[in-house]
Amino acid sequence: MTIAFFDSGVGGITVLAEAMKQLPHEQYLFYADTLHVPYGTKTKSEVMCHVQSAVEEIMQNNVKALVIACNTATSIAANELRSKYDIPIIGMEPAVKPAVEMNRSNGKRVLVFATALTLSQDKYHTLVTRIDEEHIVDSIPLPELVEYCESLNFDKRVIGDYFAHKLAGLDLDQYGTIVLGCTHYPYYKHILRNIVPAHIQLIDGSRGTVQRLMRVLHEKHIDQRSHLTAGPSIRFLCSSHEQHYLDKLKTALYTYQTFGEWIRMNNQLFELTGSSAKLIPMLPEHKEALYEAACHPEIWHYLPRTIRSLTDAERTIDEAVLNREKGTEYPFVVIDQLTGQIIGATRIMNMSALHRNVEIGGSWYHPSVWRTRINTECKYMLLQYCFEQLYTIRVQLTADVRNERSNRAIQRLGAVYEGRLRRHRVMEDGYIRDSNVYSITDEEWPLVKEKLEQYLHQVYV
């Protein structure tokens, strides 16, 4: 039997993702009422009607429990649904109670983000009145954030500017906790984290909701035991029955599960370490060492940009750091583990979290490590990170059609040749090069990984 999750749009995916972590052996159905999204801007009677209609369709799918993964729908329709259906129905409410409990003794206030409709409901006012004896709870409606989420807009500058506008005029030092009181809002937790003071905790109701679900399933002896299934299965439905929205729901689930890692790439420095090489973030302090490694003309014969002076090295690093801050690439310098010296550079570039695509490129190495395991190990570490941490579905690699050594190296990785980009890049000497395009997909990665690990083991031993 199935656990159903219901929301007007993609917001409830955040609760589903938490359930998948806590209950990994269950079977799931996620239903989005796409004909009527968003609920937060509608009247109470309209929402009640839409919820009842959606749940009637959901109940045709052998459902053993229903999670109303929407604060607005819960506040309006949960009691009505519980009186009508003989299965556990778990609702959502803004996590005001734990927030108040966390701030009772520290003198800080609580700020609740929610939809205007949720904030206007008697259920919300009753909740706050019951637990907020010190009158420390404030609230702000963020209706546009739902619209951003439904359009899968995760541009950190756009969303950051929106948060900054909404929080303007507030003394954030007064607050100890911000409650994300709509299931759409946790998509933006990582962006908000970089805007508000570090002492402010960000919480939402997903974990508490899933814990209630777990208790109810266990009490009724209808939880799925781990030995019966290998892992969760998920089926998506929507009231509009549109395939493009079903695809959108899958993209939203992936994005929420991995968005934190993409944000980490943009905001934190991290290293990738192998037995022969280490990749560390490119920084201005690497200018001299990078230039010293680059002082070999044969490196640059097929590359569109060159490093022939300290000024070139500084320009290269400045551009790379700027692009990292924009979130479009993550540049590394390559360290030889044997000598501890910088011997080249590489990067993850053309990054698209929405489309789950990246390119590995901008790679060059000191001639002393050509035809060694260094390049292969660097590519292995980058590919492993992209597929197993970012969950990309396609990694692209390109090479000048004239560069036989680079093309052979990419082919040895197991990348598939896709075609030629004609007149693709203008070189510094004015030559216009054609580029060969290769790719590796998530479906191909397990075999590519096995092949690379075998090669690296043979070379190492």
C-alpha positions as CSV (number, residue, x, y, z in Angstrom):
1,M,0.0,0.0,0.0
2,T,1.0,3.6,-0.6
3,I,1.6,6.7,1.5
4,A,0.2,9.7,-0.4
5,F,1.5,13.2,-0.2
6,F,-0.7,16.1,-1.3
7,D,-0.1,19.7,-2.1
8,S,-1.3,22.3,-4.6
9,G,2.1,22.3,-6.3
10,V,5.8,21.4,-5.8
11,G,6.0,22.6,-2.2
12,G,5.0,19.3,-0.6
13,I,8.0,17.7,-2.3
14,T,10.1,19.1,0.7
15,V,8.0,16.9,3.1
16,L,8.2,13.9,0.7
17,A,12.0,14.2,0.6
18,E,12.1,14.1,4.4
19,A,9.9,11.0,4.4
20,M,12.1,9.3,1.9
21,K,15.0,9.7,4.3
22,Q,13.2,8.6,7.4
23,L,11.1,5.9,5.8
24,P,13.2,4.6,2.9
25,H,11.3,1.4,2.3
26,E,7.9,2.8,1.8
27,Q,6.0,3.3,-1.5
28,Y,5.0,6.9,-2.2
29,L,2.4,8.8,-4.3
30,F,2.8,12.5,-4.7
31,Y,-0.3,14.4,-6.0
32,A,-0.2,18.1,-7.0
33,D,-3.4,20.0,-7.6
34,T,-1.9,21.8,-10.6
35,L,-5.3,23.0,-11.8
36,H,-5.6,25.3,-8.8
37,V,-2.1,26.1,-7.6
38,P,-1.4,28.2,-5.5
39,Y,-3.9,27.8,-2.6
40,G,-2.5,30.7,-0.6
41,T,-4.2,33.3,-2.8
42,K,-7.7,31.7,-2.8
43,T,-10.7,31.9,-0.5
44,K,-11.3,29.3,2.2
45,S,-14.3,27.9,0.4
46,E,-12.4,27.5,-2.8
47,V,-9.6,25.7,-1.1
48,M,-12.0,23.4,0.7
49,C,-13.6,22.4,-2.6
50,H,-10.3,21.9,-4.4
51,V,-8.9,19.7,-1.6
52,Q,-11.9,17.5,-1.4
53,S,-11.9,16.9,-5.2
54,A,-8.2,16.1,-5.2
55,V,-8.3,13.7,-2.3
56,E,-11.2,11.8,-3.9
57,E,-8.8,11.1,-6.8
58,I,-5.9,10.3,-4.5
59,M,-8.0,7.7,-2.6
60,Q,-8.4,5.6,-5.8
61,N,-4.8,4.5,-5.4
62,N,-4.7,2.0,-2.6
63,V,-3.6,4.6,0.0
64,K,-2.9,3.6,3.6
65,A,-2.1,7.1,4.9
66,L,-2.3,10.6,3.6
67,V,0.0,13.5,4.4
68,I,-1.5,17.0,3.6
69,A,1.9,18.6,2.8
70,C,0.4,22.1,2.7
71,N,-0.1,24.3,5.7
72,T,-3.0,26.2,4.0
73,A,-4.9,23.0,3.1
74,T,-4.3,21.5,6.5
75,S,-5.7,24.6,8.3
76,I,-8.8,24.6,6.1
77,A,-9.6,21.0,5.3
78,A,-7.9,18.5,7.6
79,N,-10.7,18.0,10.1
80,E,-13.3,17.6,7.3
81,L,-11.1,14.9,5.6
82,R,-10.5,13.0,8.8
83,S,-14.3,12.7,9.4
84,K,-14.8,11.4,5.9
85,Y,-11.9,8.9,5.4
86,D,-10.9,5.9,7.6
87,I,-7.2,6.2,7.2
88,P,-4.5,8.2,9.0
89,I,-4.4,11.8,7.8
90,I,-1.4,13.8,8.8
91,G,-1.5,17.6,8.5
92,M,1.0,20.4,8.6
93,E,1.2,23.5,10.7
94,P,3.9,26.1,11.0
95,A,6.6,25.0,13.5
96,V,5.7,27.8,15.9
97,K,5.6,25.6,19.0
98,P,9.3,24.4,18.8
99,A,10.4,27.8,17.8
100,V,8.8,29.5,20.8
101,E,10.2,26.8,23.1
102,M,13.7,27.4,21.7
103,N,13.5,31.1,22.4
104,R,11.7,31.4,25.7
105,S,14.8,31.7,27.8
106,N,17.1,33.6,25.4
107,G,15.2,36.8,25.0
108,K,14.9,36.4,21.2
109,R,11.8,36.7,19.1
110,V,10.3,34.3,16.5
111,L,9.6,35.3,12.9
112,V,7.1,33.2,10.9
113,F,7.1,33.1,7.1
114,A,3.8,31.8,5.6
115,T,1.1,32.5,3.0
116,A,-1.3,35.3,3.7
117,L,-4.2,32.7,3.8
118,T,-2.4,30.6,6.4
119,L,-1.7,33.6,8.6
120,S,-5.4,34.7,8.4
121,Q,-6.9,31.4,9.5
122,D,-8.4,30.9,13.0
123,K,-6.3,27.8,13.4
124,Y,-3.1,29.7,13.1
125,H,-4.2,32.4,15.5
126,T,-5.4,29.8,18.0
127,L,-2.0,28.1,17.7
128,V,-0.1,31.3,18.4
129,T,-2.4,32.4,21.2
130,R,-2.0,29.1,22.9
131,I,1.8,28.8,23.0
132,D,3.0,32.4,22.7
133,E,2.5,33.6,26.2
134,E,5.4,36.0,26.0
135,H,4.1,37.6,22.7
136,I,7.4,37.0,20.9
137,V,5.9,35.7,17.5
138,D,5.9,38.0,14.5
139,S,4.8,37.0,11.0
140,I,5.4,38.0,7.4
141,P,3.5,36.7,4.3
142,L,5.7,35.7,1.4
143,P,3.3,34.9,-1.5
144,E,5.8,35.6,-4.3
145,L,8.1,32.9,-3.0
146,V,5.5,30.3,-3.9
147,E,5.4,31.7,-7.4
148,Y,9.2,31.6,-7.7
149,C,9.2,28.0,-6.5
150,E,6.4,26.9,-8.9
151,S,8.5,28.3,-11.8
152,L,11.5,26.5,-10.4
153,N,13.4,29.8,-10.1
154,F,16.4,29.1,-7.8
155,D,18.5,32.1,-8.9
156,K,20.2,33.0,-5.7
157,R,20.5,36.7,-6.7
158,V,16.8,37.0,-7.5
159,I,15.7,35.2,-4.4
160,G,18.3,36.9,-2.3
161,D,17.1,40.3,-3.4
162,Y,13.5,39.3,-2.6
163,F,14.4,38.2,0.9
164,A,16.4,41.4,1.4
165,H,13.4,43.5,0.4
166,K,11.0,41.6,2.6
167,L,13.3,41.8,5.6
168,A,14.2,45.5,5.1
169,G,13.4,47.5,8.2
170,L,13.5,44.5,10.6
171,D,16.1,44.3,13.3
172,L,17.1,40.7,12.7
173,D,19.3,40.7,15.8
174,Q,16.1,40.5,17.8
175,Y,15.2,37.2,16.3
176,G,16.4,33.7,17.3
177,T,14.4,31.6,14.9
178,I,12.7,31.9,11.5
179,V,9.9,29.5,10.9
180,L,9.4,28.5,7.2
181,G,5.6,28.1,7.4
182,C,4.9,27.0,3.9
183,T,6.2,23.8,2.3
184,H,7.5,25.8,-0.7
185,Y,9.8,27.8,1.4
186,P,12.5,25.2,2.5
187,Y,13.7,25.2,-1.2
188,Y,15.3,28.5,-0.3
189,K,16.7,27.7,3.1
190,H,20.3,27.7,1.9
191,I,19.9,31.1,0.2
192,L,18.2,32.6,3.3
193,R,21.0,31.1,5.5
194,N,23.5,33.3,3.8
195,I,21.4,36.5,4.3
196,V,20.3,36.4,7.9
197,P,22.7,36.5,10.9
198,A,24.4,33.3,11.8
199,H,22.7,33.0,15.2
200,I,19.2,32.7,13.7
201,Q,17.9,29.1,13.4
202,L,15.8,28.2,10.3
203,I,13.2,25.5,10.9
204,D,10.2,24.1,9.1
205,G,7.6,21.5,9.9
206,S,8.8,18.7,7.6
207,R,10.7,16.6,10.2
208,G,8.0,16.9,12.8
209,T,5.3,15.9,10.3
210,V,7.2,12.8,9.2
211,Q,7.9,11.8,12.8
212,R,4.1,12.0,13.5
213,L,3.6,9.9,10.3
214,M,6.1,7.3,11.5
215,R,4.5,7.0,14.9
216,V,1.0,6.5,13.4
217,L,2.2,3.9,10.9
218,H,3.9,2.0,13.7
219,E,1.0,2.2,16.1
220,K,-1.4,0.9,13.4
221,H,1.2,-1.8,12.3
222,I,1.1,-0.6,8.7
223,D,4.7,0.6,8.4
224,Q,6.8,-1.1,5.7
225,R,9.5,-3.4,7.1
226,S,12.9,-3.0,5.6
227,H,13.4,-6.6,4.5
228,L,10.4,-6.5,2.2
229,T,11.5,-3.8,-0.3
230,A,14.9,-2.5,-1.6
231,G,14.0,1.2,-1.4
232,P,11.3,3.8,-2.0
233,S,9.3,4.0,-5.1
234,I,7.6,7.2,-6.1
235,R,4.7,7.8,-8.4
236,F,3.6,11.3,-9.4
237,L,0.1,12.5,-10.3
238,C,-1.4,15.9,-10.9
239,S,-4.9,17.2,-11.4
240,S,-4.2,18.6,-14.8
241,H,-2.7,15.2,-16.0
242,E,0.0,17.1,-17.9
243,Q,3.2,15.2,-18.5
244,H,5.3,18.3,-18.4
245,Y,4.2,19.0,-14.8
246,L,4.9,15.4,-13.8
247,D,8.4,16.0,-15.2
248,K,8.5,19.2,-13.2
249,L,7.7,17.4,-10.0
250,K,10.6,15.0,-10.6
251,T,12.9,17.9,-11.2
252,A,11.7,19.6,-8.1
253,L,12.4,16.5,-6.0
254,Y,16.0,16.2,-7.4
255,T,16.6,19.9,-7.0
256,Y,15.5,19.9,-3.3
257,Q,17.6,16.8,-2.5
258,T,20.7,18.2,-4.1
259,F,20.3,22.0,-4.0
260,G,22.3,22.3,-0.8
261,E,25.3,20.7,-2.4
262,W,25.1,23.1,-5.4
263,I,24.8,26.0,-2.9
264,R,27.8,24.6,-1.0
265,M,29.8,24.7,-4.2
266,N,29.1,28.4,-4.6
267,N,29.6,29.4,-0.9
268,Q,32.2,27.1,0.6
269,L,35.7,26.0,-0.4
270,F,36.3,22.2,-0.5
271,E,38.9,19.9,-1.9
272,L,38.9,16.6,-3.8
273,T,41.8,14.3,-2.8
274,G,43.2,11.3,-4.7
275,S,46.4,9.2,-4.3
276,S,48.4,11.1,-6.9
277,A,46.6,14.4,-7.2
278,K,44.6,16.8,-5.0
279,L,42.2,19.5,-6.3
280,I,41.9,22.6,-4.2
281,P,39.9,25.7,-4.9
282,M,41.7,28.3,-7.1
283,L,42.5,31.4,-5.1
284,P,44.4,34.7,-5.7
285,E,47.3,33.3,-3.6
286,H,48.0,30.7,-6.2
287,K,49.1,33.3,-8.8
288,E,52.9,32.8,-8.7
289,A,52.7,29.0,-8.5
290,L,50.1,28.8,-11.3
291,Y,52.3,31.0,-13.5
292,E,55.4,28.9,-12.8
293,A,53.5,25.7,-13.8
294,A,52.2,27.4,-17.0
295,C,55.5,28.6,-18.4
296,H,55.6,26.0,-21.2
297,P,54.3,27.2,-24.6
298,E,53.3,23.7,-25.7
299,I,50.5,23.7,-23.0
300,W,48.6,26.4,-24.8
301,H,48.7,25.4,-28.4
302,Y,45.1,24.2,-28.5
303,L,43.6,26.3,-25.6
304,P,41.5,29.5,-26.2
305,R,43.1,31.3,-23.3
306,T,46.8,31.3,-22.2
307,I,48.9,32.1,-19.2
308,R,52.1,33.7,-20.4
309,S,52.7,36.2,-17.6
310,L,51.9,36.9,-14.0
311,T,49.2,39.3,-15.2
312,D,47.6,36.5,-17.2
313,A,47.6,34.3,-14.2
314,E,46.0,37.0,-12.1
315,R,43.4,37.6,-14.7
316,T,42.6,33.9,-15.0
317,I,42.2,33.6,-11.3
318,D,40.1,36.7,-10.9
319,E,37.7,35.6,-13.7
320,A,37.5,32.1,-12.2
321,V,36.7,33.3,-8.7
322,L,34.1,35.7,-10.1
323,N,32.4,32.8,-11.9
324,R,32.5,30.7,-8.8
325,E,30.7,33.5,-6.9
326,K,28.1,33.6,-9.7
327,G,27.5,29.9,-9.4
328,T,28.5,29.1,-13.0
329,E,31.7,27.2,-12.4
330,Y,34.0,25.8,-9.7
331,P,37.7,26.2,-10.5
332,F,40.5,24.1,-9.0
333,V,44.3,24.1,-9.1
334,V,45.9,20.6,-9.3
335,I,48.4,19.6,-6.7
336,D,50.9,16.8,-7.2
337,Q,50.7,14.7,-4.1
338,L,54.3,13.6,-4.5
339,T,55.9,17.1,-4.6
340,G,53.1,19.3,-3.2
341,Q,53.5,21.6,-6.2
342,I,50.8,23.1,-8.4
343,I,51.0,21.3,-11.7
344,G,47.9,22.6,-13.5
345,A,44.2,23.6,-13.3
346,T,40.8,22.3,-14.1
347,R,37.2,23.2,-13.4
348,I,33.5,22.2,-13.2
349,M,31.8,24.8,-15.5
350,N,28.6,25.7,-17.3
351,M,26.8,24.5,-14.2
352,S,23.0,24.2,-14.4
353,A,21.3,22.8,-11.2
354,L,17.9,23.0,-12.9
355,H,18.9,20.8,-15.9
356,R,21.4,18.7,-13.9
357,N,24.2,19.4,-16.4
358,V,27.8,20.4,-16.0
359,E,30.9,20.5,-18.1
360,I,34.4,19.5,-17.0
361,G,36.9,21.6,-18.8
362,G,39.5,24.4,-18.7
363,S,42.0,21.6,-17.9
364,W,45.8,22.0,-18.5
365,Y,48.8,20.3,-16.9
366,H,52.6,20.8,-16.7
367,P,54.2,18.7,-19.4
368,S,56.1,16.6,-16.8
369,V,52.8,14.9,-15.8
370,W,51.5,14.3,-19.4
371,R,50.8,10.6,-20.0
372,T,50.7,9.9,-16.3
373,R,47.7,8.9,-14.1
374,I,47.3,12.5,-13.0
375,N,44.8,13.7,-15.6
376,T,42.8,10.5,-15.4
377,E,42.6,10.6,-11.6
378,C,41.5,14.3,-11.7
379,K,38.8,13.4,-14.2
380,Y,37.7,10.5,-12.1
381,M,37.4,12.6,-8.9
382,L,35.5,15.3,-10.8
383,L,33.1,12.8,-12.4
384,Q,32.5,11.0,-9.1
385,Y,31.7,14.3,-7.4
386,C,29.3,15.4,-10.2
387,F,27.4,12.1,-10.5
388,E,27.4,11.0,-6.8
389,Q,27.2,14.4,-5.0
390,L,25.5,16.7,-7.4
391,Y,23.5,13.9,-9.0
392,T,24.0,15.4,-12.5
393,I,22.5,13.4,-15.4
394,R,25.1,14.6,-18.0
395,V,28.7,15.7,-17.9
396,Q,30.1,17.3,-21.1
397,L,33.7,17.4,-22.2
398,T,35.0,19.3,-25.3
399,A,38.3,19.4,-27.2
400,D,39.9,21.1,-30.1
401,V,39.4,18.8,-33.1
402,R,43.2,19.2,-33.8
403,N,44.2,18.1,-30.4
404,E,44.7,14.4,-30.8
405,R,46.1,13.8,-27.4
406,S,43.2,15.5,-25.6
407,N,40.6,13.7,-27.8
408,R,42.2,10.3,-27.1
409,A,42.3,11.0,-23.3
410,I,38.5,11.9,-23.3
411,Q,37.8,8.8,-25.4
412,R,39.7,6.6,-22.9
413,L,37.4,7.9,-20.1
414,G,34.5,6.2,-21.9
415,A,32.8,9.4,-23.0
416,V,30.5,9.2,-26.0
417,Y,31.2,11.4,-29.0
418,E,28.2,13.6,-29.8
419,G,29.4,15.7,-32.7
420,R,31.4,18.7,-33.8
421,L,30.7,22.4,-32.9
422,R,31.9,24.3,-36.0
423,R,33.7,27.6,-35.6
424,H,33.2,27.2,-31.9
425,R,36.0,29.2,-30.2
426,V,38.2,32.1,-31.3
427,M,41.8,31.5,-30.2
428,E,44.1,34.3,-29.0
429,D,46.0,34.2,-32.3
430,G,42.7,34.7,-34.2
431,Y,42.3,31.1,-35.4
432,I,38.7,29.9,-35.1
433,R,38.6,26.3,-33.9
434,D,36.1,23.5,-34.2
435,S,35.4,21.5,-31.1
436,N,34.5,17.9,-30.6
437,V,31.8,17.3,-28.0
438,Y,31.6,14.3,-25.8
439,S,29.5,13.4,-22.8
440,I,28.9,10.9,-20.0
441,T,25.4,10.4,-18.6
442,D,24.3,9.1,-15.2
443,E,23.2,5.9,-16.9
444,E,26.7,5.3,-18.2
445,W,28.6,6.4,-15.1
446,P,28.7,3.0,-13.3
447,L,30.5,1.3,-16.2
448,V,32.7,4.3,-16.7
449,K,33.6,4.4,-13.0
450,E,34.4,0.7,-13.0
451,K,36.7,1.1,-16.0
452,L,38.5,4.1,-14.6
453,E,39.0,2.4,-11.2
454,Q,40.5,-0.6,-12.9
455,Y,42.8,1.6,-14.9
456,L,43.9,3.7,-11.9
457,H,44.5,0.5,-9.8
458,Q,46.7,-1.0,-12.6
459,V,48.7,2.2,-13.0
460,Y,49.1,2.6,-9.3
461,V,50.3,-0.9,-8.5
